[in-house]
Amino acid sequence: MAYKIVASQCTVCGACEFECPNAAISLKRDMYIIDPKKCTECEGSFDTPQCAVVCPVEKTCIPA
């Protein structure tokens, strides 16, 4: 399973893009999206998904 970004809550700060170890997060049409084919929920790299950890808005990066 992958994570997703809740568009209505995203502030487009960019914090998540640089923390993703799989380069699964990118800016598309002024909105950050997570590529579900690349997202591993940081398994093997971190104990918790880093997008959710670094996001300044709670519950913006959530399980898809």
N, C-alpha and C positions, 0 to 999 in steps of 0.2 A: 504494500500500500504506500501511497505517496502523501505528501502534505500539499495543501493549497493555501493561497492567500485570499482572504476575504477582501474583495476590491473596495467595498463601501467603507472599510475601516483603515485601509492602507494609506499611509501618509506619503508614500513614495520617497522615503528617506534614504533608501539604498543600503541600509545596514545588513540586510539579509543576503543580498547579492554577493558580497565579499566574504561572508562567513560560510557559505555553502561549499563543502569539500568536493562536491560533484559537478559544480558549475551548472546546476539545474535551474537556477533563478536568473531571469533576464528581464530587461525592460522592453515592453511591447506596447506601443500606442499610449505612452505616458502612464503605464501601469505595470507593476511587477507581476510576473507569472512564474509558476513552478512547472517544469517539464516533468510529468509523471514517469516518463521513461528513464529519466536520469536520477530522480529522487529516490534515495534509499533510506530516508528518515535518519540519515547520518549513521546508520548501522555499520559497525566496524571502525568508525572514526571517533564517535562521541557517544555518550550515554543517552543524550537527549537531542532531538533535532535542533540544530543551531539557529535556524530561522526563527523558531519560537522563542529561543533564549534571548536573542539580540533585539528582537522587535520591540520598539517602545510602546506599542499599543497591544495590550493584552488580548489574547484570543484572535489575533489576526492571521497567524500561521497555524493552521489546524489540520488534523487528519482529513484527507479527501473522502 
